[in-house]
Amino acid sequence: SSKISICFLYCVEPKLAMLDEIDSGLDVDAVRVVSQTVAKYHNNANSLMVITHHSEILQGIRPDVVHVLIDGKIVKSGGPELIQIIEEKGYDSFR
């Protein structure tokens, strides 16, 4: 769950954390709180890998690098601008 993931970040303080679908099952308000809380953890000493199918979680986290995966392969890498392209055109625009 997202609560466990956040507790893990702040208790264990890993240098690299992989957060897989931490927005699953959350409503819009909860996604905002989770993304803002996770974003506070990201700094020069810590790195996060966030895996998601929905861009809402990334609004608060503001990623440095975005990778678009299709069929298990990275098809495009870039900055946060890729999120906007996905929102407007969908994943098919990267096929």
C-alpha positions in Angstrom: 0.0 0.0 0.0 1.0 3.6 -0.4 1.1 4.1 3.4 3.6 1.3 3.8 5.7 2.7 1.0 5.8 6.1 2.6 6.6 4.7 6.0 9.4 2.6 4.5 10.9 5.8 2.9 11.1 7.7 6.1 12.0 4.8 8.4 14.6 3.0 6.4 15.8 6.0 4.3 17.1 4.0 1.3 19.3 5.8 -1.2 17.2 4.3 -4.0 13.5 3.4 -3.6 11.3 1.7 -6.3 7.7 2.6 -5.8 5.4 0.4 -8.0 1.9 1.6 -8.5 1.7 3.5 -5.2 -1.4 5.3 -6.6 -3.4 2.1 -7.0 -6.8 2.4 -5.5 -6.4 6.0 -4.3 -8.8 8.8 -4.9 -7.7 12.1 -6.3 -7.1 13.8 -2.9 -5.1 10.8 -1.6 -2.9 10.7 -4.8 -2.1 14.4 -4.2 -1.1 13.8 -0.6 1.0 10.7 -1.5 2.8 12.4 -4.3 3.6 15.5 -2.3 4.9 13.3 0.6 7.0 11.2 -1.7 8.4 14.3 -3.4 9.7 15.6 -0.1 11.9 12.5 0.2 13.5 13.1 -3.2 16.7 15.1 -2.9 20.4 15.1 -3.9 21.1 12.1 -1.6 18.1 9.9 -2.5 16.6 8.6 -5.7 13.2 7.3 -6.5 11.9 5.1 -9.3 8.2 5.5 -9.7 6.3 3.0 -11.8 2.8 4.0 -12.8 0.2 3.9 -15.5 -1.4 7.2 -14.4 0.3 10.5 -14.6 -1.6 12.1 -11.7 0.9 10.8 -9.1 3.7 12.5 -11.1 2.2 15.9 -10.8 3.4 16.3 -7.2 6.6 14.3 -7.6 7.9 16.1 -10.6 10.3 13.6 -12.1 13.7 14.4 -13.5 13.6 11.7 -16.1 10.6 9.9 -17.7 10.9 6.6 -19.5 8.0 5.3 -21.6 7.7 1.5 -21.7 5.7 -0.4 -24.2 5.7 -4.2 -24.2 8.5 -4.2 -21.6 10.9 -2.0 -23.6 11.9 1.6 -23.2 10.6 3.3 -26.4 11.2 6.9 -25.3 13.2 8.8 -22.6 13.1 12.4 -21.8 12.0 15.0 -19.3 8.6 15.6 -17.7 7.3 16.9 -21.0 6.7 13.3 -22.0 3.9 13.2 -19.4 2.0 15.9 -21.2 2.4 14.0 -24.5 1.0 10.8 -23.0 -1.9 12.8 -21.5 -2.8 14.4 -24.9 -2.0 11.6 -27.3 -1.8 8.4 -25.3 0.8 5.7 -25.4 0.0 4.9 -29.1 1.9 8.0 -30.1 5.1 6.3 -29.1 4.5 3.1 -31.1 
